[in-house]
């Protein structure tokens, strides 16, 4: 029987992933966990967990008979730059704890998210290939690149079934973003719905890979459910949804709210964005396990505008 633990379940991805997994496998099959108690979701079991606490993690795995873990707990790009040591510890110790549970045979399968942050200024910026030079310049990117290498190492040397996706910027109305450089593409809809001028922390012409959350959740579950022999990349897969600049998403929103205005006030996050690709080649994911995005920028703008609550 499948028994899943989602670590970091209260975050932007975790909130929707838990819902999707419970719809697919049943409420009792999915244990949500986060570092703080959550009071707004009683649809299934919940545990308070600091992923850096190996003893508590092991106890929860044993208590619930967990055989799959989705490890989402992490400090994101912009937030990590403000606290590098804690970001490294959280992002890496948590990963080691989960990989070691799999190595010891306590769990069968691991999902761990990587990010476009693994790329750097020396990476080809357009249609960034699956296998390419990666020289990240952020704490978050450094930890994700190290994590990719460790995932591949555990897969090759200890036969750990670990699977990973390099998420682009993720956009959702179901939960607030958690301190990433692509968060402007969520925040812009809140300003539009409030009728406020939007202040963007990136330049108007900064292209970044983005994805509507429903696509990201589908990709995650599809990868985890794919037969092991089809998962040929054990570091992390590129996936792509759409790429756009702040000006392009502004124009898409303005079509829905003609009086909407924007101003550009780039801050420290501009440097982070400049180090990342503008578009991603995800043909390897398509070839290996059939990945294909469904939503484009106009779909995204309409859904977000219709559903954001202010």
PALODREN-389286 format. One line per field, with one value per residue (C-alpha): x, y, z. Coordinates in nm, 3 decimals. Example, Ala and Ser with C-alpha at 12.3 -4.5 7.8 and 13.67 -1.06 7.14 Angstrom:
x c(1.230_1.367)
y c(-0.450_-0.106)
z c(0.780_0.714)
! end
This chain:
x c(0.000_0.131_0.196_0.334_0.498_0.508_0.769_0.712_0.342_0.241_0.453_0.352_0.408_0.322_-0.025_-0.141_0.065_-0.094_-0.441_-0.357_-0.199_-0.494_-0.736_-0.538_-0.444_-0.685_-0.668_-0.520_-0.246_-0.082_0.074_0.138_0.416_0.568_0.776_0.467_0.121_-0.138_-0.496_-0.673_-0.657_-0.813_-0.852_-0.584_-0.305_-0.055_0.272_0.491_0.841_1.177_1.337_1.681_1.568_1.654_1.514_1.171_1.172_1.246_0.976_0.713_0.818_0.784_0.456_0.276_0.452_0.578_0.726_0.749_0.871_0.826_1.087_0.982_1.122_1.378_1.473_1.414_1.642_1.583_1.529_1.838_2.063_1.972_2.068_2.319_2.428_2.075_1.969_2.255_2.186_1.812_1.848_2.128_2.078_1.714_1.813_2.078_1.832_1.578_1.833_1.979_1.635_1.608_1.961_1.872_1.562_1.311_1.144_1.121_1.106_1.206_1.104_1.332_1.286_1.572_1.542_1.654_1.873_2.133_2.223_2.447_2.580_2.794_2.496_2.340_2.049_1.814_1.669_1.902_1.980_1.936_2.311_2.512_2.758_2.619_2.795_2.528_2.600_2.334_2.321_2.000_2.150_2.468_2.266_2.043_2.339_2.505_2.174_2.150_2.493_2.411_2.083_2.267_2.537_2.285_2.100_2.414_2.594_2.311_2.030_1.811_1.503_1.524_1.351_1.377_1.257_1.423_1.125_1.099_0.911_0.580_0.259_-0.050_-0.347_-0.393_-0.109_0.129_0.485_0.771_1.052_1.164_1.298_1.006_0.744_0.665_0.463_0.224_0.225_0.129_-0.218_-0.287_-0.205_-0.424_-0.722_-0.679_-0.657_-0.309_-0.006_0.237_0.600_0.816_1.155_1.286_1.351_1.079_1.277_1.398_1.280_1.245_1.099_0.761_0.492_0.135_0.122_-0.123_0.137_0.409_0.200_0.108_0.474_0.577_0.323_0.374_0.748_0.700_0.450_0.663_0.819_1.173_1.330_1.191_1.355_1.696_1.810_1.875_2.016_1.714_1.498_1.447_1.079_0.935_0.597_0.635_0.887_0.797_0.926_0.758_0.643_0.480_0.288_0.190_0.044_-0.146_-0.295_-0.368_-0.589_-0.804_-0.779_-0.714_-0.648_-0.367_-0.029_0.325_0.656_0.996_1.222_1.487_1.648_1.898_1.679_1.766_2.118_1.978_1.741_2.021_2.216_1.931_1.815_1.544_1.402_1.443_1.476_1.272_1.291_1.462_1.165_0.931_1.133_1.175_0.836_0.609_0.616_0.423_0.295_-0.072_-0.089_0.045_0.074_-0.281_-0.428_-0.223_-0.331_-0.700_-0.693_-0.494_-0.701_-1.025_-0.916_-0.685_-0.863_-0.782)
y c(0.000_0.343_0.566_0.911_1.176_1.533_1.741_2.115_2.067_2.423_2.589_2.707_2.367_2.150_2.297_2.190_1.873_1.732_1.803_1.635_1.332_1.285_1.307_1.040_0.800_0.879_1.114_0.861_0.761_1.105_1.245_1.620_1.767_2.106_2.278_2.449_2.321_2.388_2.443_2.503_2.152_1.849_1.641_1.393_1.321_1.595_1.587_1.870_1.801_1.973_1.776_1.834_1.623_1.271_1.105_1.267_1.203_0.834_0.809_0.955_0.719_0.423_0.544_0.580_0.307_0.564_0.427_0.746_1.093_1.421_1.654_2.015_2.192_2.453_2.817_2.979_3.203_3.555_3.446_3.223_3.515_3.679_3.372_3.161_2.922_2.831_2.795_2.554_2.351_2.322_2.243_1.988_1.819_1.754_1.592_1.373_1.260_1.148_0.989_0.794_0.659_0.531_0.393_0.198_0.055_0.233_0.402_0.302_0.628_0.995_1.314_1.613_1.939_2.117_2.452_2.664_2.827_2.553_2.740_3.046_3.329_3.089_2.864_2.907_3.140_3.039_2.689_2.578_2.209_1.924_1.869_2.190_2.394_2.491_2.756_2.899_3.226_3.206_3.011_2.846_2.748_2.613_2.395_2.269_2.183_1.997_1.821_1.708_1.554_1.376_1.242_1.098_0.956_0.779_0.645_0.504_0.380_0.275_0.208_0.477_0.554_0.933_1.154_1.526_1.820_2.157_2.378_2.710_3.000_2.860_3.060_2.981_3.150_2.880_2.993_3.285_3.252_3.188_3.431_3.348_3.571_3.481_3.582_3.905_3.698_3.604_3.938_4.126_3.968_4.080_4.438_4.415_4.284_4.559_4.825_4.930_5.025_4.732_4.789_4.524_4.431_4.315_4.509_4.511_4.301_4.019_3.684_3.390_3.039_3.012_2.750_2.740_2.531_2.274_2.180_2.155_1.929_1.706_1.682_1.589_1.310_1.183_1.155_0.973_0.732_0.662_0.314_0.323_0.219_0.534_0.765_0.791_1.118_1.083_1.431_1.641_1.690_2.019_2.098_2.404_2.573_2.922_3.205_3.572_3.910_4.136_4.357_4.061_3.941_4.302_4.333_4.006_4.136_4.478_4.315_4.196_4.522_4.812_5.070_4.862_5.036_4.917_5.071_4.907_4.933_4.658_4.545_4.272_4.009_4.150_4.014_3.672_3.676_3.785_3.471_3.239_3.113_3.286_2.963_2.589_2.283_2.003_1.753_1.492_1.484_1.460_1.173_0.974_0.999_1.198_1.543_1.823_2.152_2.248_2.617_2.926_3.289_3.384_3.080_3.171_3.537_3.452_3.182_3.392_3.706_3.514_3.331_3.554_3.666_4.007)
z c(0.000_-0.096_0.209_0.130_0.350_0.216_0.402_0.372_0.304_0.392_0.123_-0.221_-0.385_-0.085_-0.036_-0.381_-0.399_-0.083_-0.224_-0.557_-0.391_-0.157_-0.448_-0.632_-0.352_-0.067_0.232_0.473_0.227_0.244_0.562_0.547_0.760_0.826_1.090_1.234_1.317_1.046_1.155_0.826_0.678_0.843_0.527_0.636_0.884_0.975_1.170_1.298_1.164_1.135_0.852_1.006_1.306_1.188_1.501_1.461_1.085_1.139_1.408_1.171_0.891_1.129_1.284_0.950_0.753_0.502_0.179_-0.035_0.060_-0.125_0.030_-0.034_0.273_0.162_0.186_-0.154_-0.361_-0.232_0.130_0.125_0.032_0.362_0.570_0.376_0.653_0.759_0.394_0.326_0.641_0.577_0.208_0.249_0.589_0.506_0.178_0.339_0.607_0.349_0.113_0.403_0.498_0.140_0.149_0.465_0.295_0.518_0.220_-0.147_-0.340_-0.298_-0.476_-0.427_-0.621_-0.787_-0.965_-1.257_-0.989_-1.056_-1.373_-1.374_-1.591_-1.796_-1.882_-2.229_-2.164_-2.443_-2.465_-2.185_-2.246_-1.999_-1.975_-1.970_-1.768_-1.425_-1.217_-0.984_-0.805_-0.531_-0.206_-0.322_-0.657_-0.497_-0.259_-0.540_-0.763_-0.475_-0.410_-0.772_-0.752_-0.427_-0.567_-0.865_-0.635_-0.411_-0.715_-0.874_-0.564_-0.331_-0.582_-0.424_-0.636_-0.621_-0.878_-0.934_-1.142_-1.197_-1.130_-1.312_-1.148_-1.020_-1.027_-0.822_-0.659_-0.392_-0.165_-0.134_-0.271_-0.032_-0.110_-0.462_-0.739_-0.967_-0.705_-0.891_-1.138_-0.857_-0.676_-0.993_-0.989_-0.632_-0.727_-1.037_-0.841_-0.579_-0.848_-0.730_-0.936_-0.931_-0.832_-1.000_-0.852_-1.192_-1.513_-1.777_-2.027_-1.796_-1.940_-1.700_-1.733_-1.560_-1.506_-1.382_-1.066_-1.205_-1.467_-1.201_-0.976_-1.271_-1.376_-1.022_-0.982_-1.339_-1.280_-0.949_-1.106_-1.416_-1.438_-1.294_-1.625_-1.790_-1.534_-1.696_-1.535_-1.161_-1.103_-1.209_-1.518_-1.701_-1.745_-1.917_-1.924_-2.071_-2.063_-2.029_-1.914_-1.656_-1.944_-2.120_-1.815_-1.740_-2.090_-2.045_-1.719_-1.869_-2.132_-1.842_-1.644_-1.885_-1.609_-1.456_-1.418_-1.345_-1.236_-1.240_-0.936_-0.969_-0.643_-0.541_-0.707_-1.051_-1.018_-0.931_-1.229_-1.464_-1.371_-1.474_-1.816_-2.015_-2.159_-2.101_-2.327_-2.168_-2.455_-2.234_-1.994_-2.294_-2.441_-2.118_-1.945_-2.176_-2.018_-2.194_-2.050_-2.096_-1.997_-2.179_-2.065_-2.165_-1.990_-1.684_-1.679_-1.708_-1.438_-1.193_-1.248_-1.202_-0.888_-0.682_-0.363_-0.214)
! end
